[in-house]
């Protein structure tokens, strides 16, 4: 057997023995999701056990270096692990902005002390992060942010406001963009800092969306002390860190189009509409739309793998993250639109145990934010036009 075949066999055997039955199958409710953190809530003891077992192997961040708690896997080994997890329908052991966004930025820009302090905690799910980027007057024009950090010698005092801060009310720490040189051009004079959300002067206020639920918050800073040891990258060069992290965020948002939880659309439609004697969905137009979605999702999964391989080899175009973000967002929106169509009148329920408190309708409304968060679809299309297609005048 080749080394990769041996790894697959060993991984399959380990997963069969260590992945509890309770964490196999589609994510059905928010309570199924494992976010970790100081105040982590687990649906069952098996969910906690699943996180602990995967984290012990570093498989919550399989490609991170072992010295920082990661799995130390090669790109090919990580793909095998992902395939084996899909094979048994294993739910993610950890969903984490620390893994998806901050970790890669720390690996590239962080000091050795910062890597050793934060990365192992992220891998183990012991610290939950939120992202302090957008402000009321700085959304698509993020570099126009006005949250200020005043130099006080060994620390800064931060004042300002962030908005659309996902899960800020549940996060332990924040990675945050602040203006440290107000006289510099707007893309300069910005620094990337980390601080505890329990620091005096930090407050959050949830934002309710049309769906009736929302992970988003307003976040306020009133004379918040931030230690200078928590500066990531160079002073006044936080825009470099921010851009690098945004590429990972956009890829993460795009991946929602491929890894969306819940039952397959075809299964939902079959349960609602019924099937023919041949086992086909008894609604040809809807059947065609679902088949088209499935084909596009399979193609997108391969595109994600290809871009991941290119990124690992240092060959990926920086703007590819925008392409993945745009297409993945649209794919996820299409999926939920089809779920609404496939669910019939049942999908219109807003409150009931049967509908899981109107999950289908609320999730459909929530996907509308996919084309806004992480940079609007219009911004992504401009980036694609200018940097990938190189269209004149773009």
N, C-alpha and C positions, 0 to 999 in steps of 0.2 A: 504494500500500500504506500502511496505517496504521503508526504508529511501532511498535506491538506486533507487527504482522505482519512488519515489517522485522527487528525484534529476533529473532523466532522463526527467520526464514530464516538470519540471520547466525549464530545460536547453533547451529542444526542443522548448518550447513556446518562450523563450527569443531569441533563435537563429532565429526563424521564423520572429520575430518582428524586430531584430536588424542587421541581416546579409543582406546587400544591394544586390540586384540582380546583380549588376556589378561585384561582387567578387564571384559569384557562377559559377562553371564550371572549366574545366582544365586550367592550366597556359599555355598560348599559346606563349607568348613572354617574353623576359627579363624584359620589362617594366611593366609586370603584377606583378612582384615580389616586395614585400615590405621589404626593408632592413632597413629603419629608418636612424637615424643619424642626425648630424647637418645640412647636406645638402640633406636631404631626398627628393627624387623625387617620386611623386605619379601619377599613370596613370590617375586617376580621383579623384575628391573630395570624392567619395564613398570609395576609397581605404584608404584615410586618416581617414575617419570616422570609417571604419572597425577596423583599428589599435587602434584608440582612445577608441572605445567602448570595445574591448576585453582587452586592457591594463587596463582600469578602473576597470575591474573585476579581474585583475591579471591572465587572461586566456592566455596570451602570454607565461607565465611560470606557468602553473596551479598547479604544485606540490611544488613550492617554498613557504616558509613561508610567511604569510600575512604581518608580520612586515617588510619584505623587498620588498613589492610590489607584491608578488606572489599571486596565487589563494588560497593557503592553502588547496587544494583538497587532498583527499586520493588517493591512487593508483587506486582503483576501480572507484572512481568518475572521475579521469582523463581519464580512459579508456572509460567511458560513454561519456564524452565530445568529445573525439576523434571520437567515433562511430557516434555521432550526427553531427559532422562537416562533416564527410564523407557522411553521408546520404543526406545532402543538397548540396554536392559538393562544400563546402566552401573552398576558397583558404586560405593558411596560412595568418593570420593577420600580422605575422612578421617572417622573416628569419634572423637569427642572430647568429654569432659566440659567442656573449655574452651569449645568452640563451643556446646554444648547448654545449659550451666548458668552457668559462671563469667562468660563473655563478656557475656551480657545484664545480669548484676548489675554488672559493671564499667562498662558503658555508662551505667547509671543512677546508680550510687553512687560509682564510682571517681574519683580525682583525674585531672587531665589527664596528670600524670606516669605514673600507673599504667596508664592507657589506652595511652599511647604505648609503654610498656615491654612490657606483656604481650600486648595484643591482636594486634599483627602476628605475634608468635611463635606464638600460638594458630592464627591463620589459616594460617601456613606449616607447621603441624604440628611445630614445633621443641620444643614443651614439652607434656608429658603431665601431666594433673591427676588428683587423686583428691579425694574429699569427706570431710572429717572432721566428721561430724554425730553419728550414733548412738553411744551408750555402753552398757556393760553394764546400767546402771540408768536409761538415758534413751533409749528407743526411740520408742514412740508419744508418750510424754511427753517430747519432745525438750528442752523448756525446763528440765527437771530436770538438765541436764548438769552435771558436776562438774569437768571439766578446767579447771585454773586457770592464769591468766597473772599472775605477780607483777611489779609495776612496779619496774623497776631504772633509772629515769631515761630514757635514750635507747632502751631496749629492754625486753622482757618476758622472763621465764623461765617456760616452760610445762611443767607436769607433769600427767599424766593418761593416760587410755586411751580409744581409740575402737574400735568394733567394726563388722563388716560393711562395712569400707572397701574398696569395689570397686577391684581392681587396685592397691592400695597398694604391693604389692611390685614393681610395674613403673612407678609414677608418678615424675615428676621433682619436682613441687610438689604441695602440698595447700592447699585452701581450707578453713578450720577455724573452728569455733565454740569460743570459750574464755570462761570466766567471769573478768571483770576487776573486778567488784565483788561479792564474796561476800555482802555485807550487803543488797543490793538485792533486791526481789521477783524471783522466778525468771525472768520474761520480760524483766526489765531486768537490767542488769549483765553482759550478754553482748556480746562483741565478735567481729567477723568479721575474721580475719587470714589472711595468706598466708605460707608459708615453704617452703623447699627441703627435700625429703625426704632429701637428703644431709647435712643439718645434724646435727652430733654430738648424740646423745641420742635420735634417731628410730630405732625398730626396728619391723619388721613380722613377722607370723607368719600364713601362709595358713590358712584354715579349710576343711577338706574336707567337702563336702556328701554327701548320699545318692547323688548322681549320680557320685561318685568324682572329680569335678572342681569347681572353684569359682573365681570371680574374687574372692571375699571374703577379707578379712584382718582380724586384730586389729592395731591400731597403738598403739604405746606411746611416750610422751614423757617423757624423764627429763632435766630441766634443759635444755630446748631454748631456745636464744636466738632471739627473734623481733624483728626491727627494727620500730620504731613507724611507719616509712614504709610498712610493709606492712599497716597497718590500712585496711580498706575501709569507708567510711561513718563514722558518728560513734562515738566511744568509748562503750561501754555501750548502744549502739543497734543491735547486730548482729542482733537479732531481726527488725528491719525488712528487712535484707538477706537474712536466712535465709528469710523467708516469700516474698519475691520470687523467690529462686532456687528454692525448692521448687515454685512454680507451673510454672517451666520444666522442672524435673526430672520432675514428674508428667506434663506434656505429652509429654516425651521418652519416658518409660516407656510411656505410652499409645500412642504412635506405633508401638511394636513390633507392635501388633496389625494395623497396616496395611502396614508395610514389612518384615515378616519375610522373611528370606532363604531360600534353598533352593528346590527344585523345587515347583511348585504341587501341592496335595494331590490334585487330580484326576489329574494325570500319574502320581504315585506309585501311586495306586489302579489306574489303567489298566495299568501295568506289572506289578502284582502279581496282579490279579484277571482282567484281560482285558476286552475290549469286545465288544459285540454286532455283528452285521452292519451295523447302522445307526451304529456308532461310539459307542454309549452304554456307559457303565460297566455291566458285567454283574453288578450288585448294586444293586437299586432303592432299598433303605433307605439304604445308604451314599451313593448318588448324591444322594438328597434332602438328606442332611445336609451334603454338600459344597456343593451348590447354595445352601443356606441360608447357609453360611459365606461364600461368595463374594458373595452379595447384601449381607450384613451388613458385610463388609469394604469393599465399594464405598460403602455409605451412610456408614460411619465415615470413609472418606477425604474425602468431601464435608463431613462435620461438621468434620473437622480444618481444611479449607480455610476454612469459614465462620468458625470461631472465630479462625483466624489473621487473617482480614480484619477481624473485629471488634476483635481485639487491636491491630492496626496503627492502627485508627481511634480507639482509646481507648474502645471501647464494650463490650468483653467483660466479663462478670461475673467477678470474681476467682475464684469457685468453679467456673468452667467447667473449669479445669485438673483438678479432682478428678473431674469427670464423665468427661473424656477418659481420665484415668489408670485409673479403674475399668473402663470399658468396654473400653479397649484391652488391659488386662491379661487380662480374661476372654476377649476375642477371641483373644489369642495362646495362651492355655491351650487353648481349643477347637480351634484349628488343630493344635496338637501332639497332642492326644488323637485327632483324626481321622487324623493321620499315622501314629500307632501302629496304629489300626484298619485303615487302608489298607495298611500295610506287611505285615500278616499276621505269620507267625512270623519273617520276616526282621527285623522291627522289634524283636524281643526279643534279638537278638544284642548282646552286651556288649563283645566284643573280637574284632576281625578287621579286616583291610584292606578286605574287601568292604563291611563296615558302617561303615567310617571310625571304627573303635574304638567302635562302638555309639552313633553320633551320635544316631540317632532316639530311643533310650531315654534317653540322658543329657540330651538337649535337652528332652525331655518332662518329666523330673524337675526340670530347672532352671527351667521355667516356673512351678513351684509357688511360687517366690520372688517372682514378679511381683506377687502379691496381698499381699506383705508389704513389699517394698522401696519406698522413696519414700512411706511412709505406708500402713498396712494398708487393705485393702478396707473393713473395718468403719469405720475413721476417715473414709475418703472418703465412704461412704454417710451418715455422720452429718453431714458438711459439706454434702452435697447436700440432705439432708432439712431442715437448718436454714437454709441461705443461699439455696438455689434454690427448693425446694418450700415453704419457710417453714411447715413442719408444726408444729402446736402441740405444745409440750413437747419439741421436738427440741433 
